[in-house]
Amino acid sequence: MGPIRHPRDFWSGVLFIAIGVFAVAYGSRYTLGTAARMGPGYFPRILGILLVVLGAVLALRGAKIDGEKLVAWKLRPTSVVLGSVVLFGLIVQPVGLALSTVILIVLASAASHEFRPREALVSGVLLAALAVSVFVVGLKLQLPIWPGQS
């Protein structure tokens, strides 16, 4: 194989392939079942296979098509985003899903140099409504929506 012409796509593809292989390997510990009666290993294996296929397409594209070179990895934005996700996990039970989602979105948005507080707050409120709709109402997960609920 010649030089990598689009490193961003190539390395994204390699990462997808690695995660997909892990999902297939991990999911193989559980019974597969059938499409009509899915076992616990069905979803991780199917998702893993899809990730491997997507990763292969991206990696091949990265080897064939010209694209941007990789820029230096910045520690601050990565730390802010990862820290906000960890904070979300720590506060979702006592603060509730709605407020912790808004906090997550606003803090993670602050990692960008294009951060606009009003837009981040609006996005946070909309995504909090979506999260409550999907996880509490739709999937009936036992998550508190507001502080003080159990």
C-alpha positions as CSV (number, residue, x, y, z in Angstrom):
1,M,0.0,0.0,0.0
2,G,1.3,3.4,-0.9
3,P,1.2,6.5,1.2
4,I,-2.0,7.4,3.0
5,R,-3.5,10.3,1.1
6,H,-6.3,11.2,3.5
7,P,-5.0,10.4,7.0
8,R,-8.1,11.5,8.9
9,D,-10.4,9.1,7.0
10,F,-7.8,6.3,7.1
11,W,-7.2,6.4,10.9
12,S,-10.9,6.9,11.6
13,G,-11.5,3.7,9.6
14,V,-8.8,1.9,11.5
15,L,-10.4,3.0,14.8
16,F,-13.9,1.8,13.6
17,I,-12.4,-1.5,12.6
18,A,-10.8,-2.0,16.0
19,I,-14.0,-1.1,17.9
20,G,-16.0,-3.4,15.6
21,V,-13.6,-6.3,16.1
22,F,-13.8,-5.8,19.8
23,A,-17.6,-5.7,19.7
24,V,-17.8,-8.9,17.7
25,A,-15.3,-10.7,20.0
26,Y,-17.1,-9.5,23.1
27,G,-20.5,-10.3,21.7
28,S,-19.5,-13.8,20.8
29,R,-19.4,-14.6,24.5
30,Y,-23.2,-14.4,24.5
31,T,-25.9,-16.4,22.6
32,L,-26.7,-15.0,19.2
33,G,-30.3,-16.0,18.7
34,T,-32.2,-15.3,15.5
35,A,-33.6,-12.1,13.9
36,A,-37.0,-13.0,15.3
37,R,-35.7,-13.9,18.8
38,M,-32.5,-11.9,19.4
39,G,-30.2,-13.1,22.0
40,P,-27.9,-10.9,24.1
41,G,-25.0,-11.3,21.6
42,Y,-27.1,-10.3,18.6
43,F,-26.8,-6.5,18.8
44,P,-23.1,-6.3,19.6
45,R,-22.2,-8.6,16.8
46,I,-24.3,-7.0,14.2
47,L,-23.2,-3.5,15.3
48,G,-19.5,-4.7,15.3
49,I,-19.8,-6.1,11.8
50,L,-21.4,-2.8,10.6
51,L,-18.5,-0.9,12.2
52,V,-15.9,-3.1,10.5
53,V,-17.5,-2.6,7.1
54,L,-17.8,1.1,7.6
55,G,-14.2,1.3,8.9
56,A,-13.0,-0.7,5.9
57,V,-14.8,1.7,3.5
58,L,-13.3,4.7,5.3
59,A,-9.8,3.3,5.4
60,L,-9.9,2.4,1.7
61,R,-11.2,5.9,0.9
62,G,-8.4,7.4,3.0
63,A,-5.8,5.5,0.9
64,K,-7.3,6.5,-2.4
65,I,-8.6,10.1,-2.1
66,D,-6.6,13.2,-1.3
67,G,-7.5,15.0,1.9
68,E,-6.4,17.1,4.8
69,K,-3.4,16.1,6.8
70,L,-3.9,15.5,10.5
71,V,-3.5,18.5,12.8
72,A,-1.8,18.3,16.2
73,W,-4.0,16.8,18.9
74,K,-5.2,19.4,21.4
75,L,-5.4,18.3,25.0
76,R,-7.7,21.1,26.4
77,P,-10.8,20.4,24.2
78,T,-10.4,16.7,24.7
79,S,-10.1,17.1,28.4
80,V,-13.1,19.4,28.6
81,V,-15.4,17.0,26.6
82,L,-14.3,13.9,28.5
83,G,-14.6,15.8,31.8
84,S,-18.1,16.9,31.0
85,V,-19.1,13.3,30.2
86,V,-17.6,12.1,33.5
87,L,-19.4,14.9,35.4
88,F,-22.7,13.9,33.7
89,G,-22.3,10.3,34.9
90,L,-21.6,11.6,38.4
91,I,-24.5,14.0,38.7
92,V,-27.3,12.3,36.6
93,Q,-28.8,10.6,39.7
94,P,-28.8,13.5,42.2
95,V,-29.5,16.3,39.7
96,G,-31.8,14.5,37.3
97,L,-31.5,13.7,33.6
98,A,-32.8,17.1,32.3
99,L,-30.5,19.4,34.2
100,S,-27.4,17.1,33.8
101,T,-28.0,16.9,30.1
102,V,-28.1,20.7,29.8
103,I,-24.9,20.9,31.9
104,L,-23.2,18.3,29.7
105,I,-24.0,20.1,26.5
106,V,-23.0,23.5,27.7
107,L,-19.7,22.4,29.2
108,A,-18.8,20.2,26.2
109,S,-19.7,23.1,23.9
110,A,-17.3,25.3,25.8
111,A,-14.4,23.2,24.4
112,S,-14.8,24.8,21.0
113,H,-13.3,28.1,20.1
114,E,-16.7,28.9,18.4
115,F,-18.6,28.6,21.7
116,R,-21.7,30.6,22.0
117,P,-23.5,30.3,25.4
118,R,-27.0,31.0,24.1
119,E,-26.8,28.5,21.3
120,A,-25.3,25.9,23.7
121,L,-28.1,26.5,26.2
122,V,-30.8,26.1,23.5
123,S,-29.2,23.0,22.2
124,G,-28.9,21.6,25.8
125,V,-32.6,22.2,26.5
126,L,-33.6,20.6,23.2
127,L,-31.4,17.6,23.7
128,A,-32.5,17.2,27.3
129,A,-36.1,17.1,26.1
130,L,-35.1,14.5,23.6
131,A,-33.2,12.4,26.2
132,V,-36.2,12.5,28.6
133,S,-38.5,11.5,25.8
134,V,-36.4,8.6,24.6
135,F,-35.0,7.2,27.8
136,V,-37.6,8.0,30.5
137,V,-40.9,8.1,28.5
138,G,-40.0,5.8,25.6
139,L,-37.7,3.2,27.1
140,K,-39.1,3.6,30.6
141,L,-35.7,3.7,32.3
142,Q,-35.8,4.5,36.0
143,L,-33.9,7.8,35.8
144,P,-34.9,10.9,37.8
145,I,-35.9,13.8,35.5
146,W,-35.4,16.6,38.0
147,P,-33.5,16.9,41.3
148,G,-35.1,15.3,44.3
149,Q,-37.0,12.6,42.3
150,S,-36.2,8.9,42.8
